[in-house]
């Protein structure tokens, strides 16, 4: 389990470095904005699922 987590972290780190190397500063800002929006959407979605679970709402 730890090996998979470390491999995933290494892959994510390599992808971040590749994106920073390939993209211009303006493009990097747009990718960062998209990433933040996606992270916020995932957090909101997770929160809604948790609230539905606590309230006993079936999906």
Secondary structure, DSSP 8 states (H G I E B T S, - for coil): -HHHHHHHHHHHHHHHHHHHHHS-HHHHHHHHHHHHHHHHHHHHHHHHHHHHHHHT---
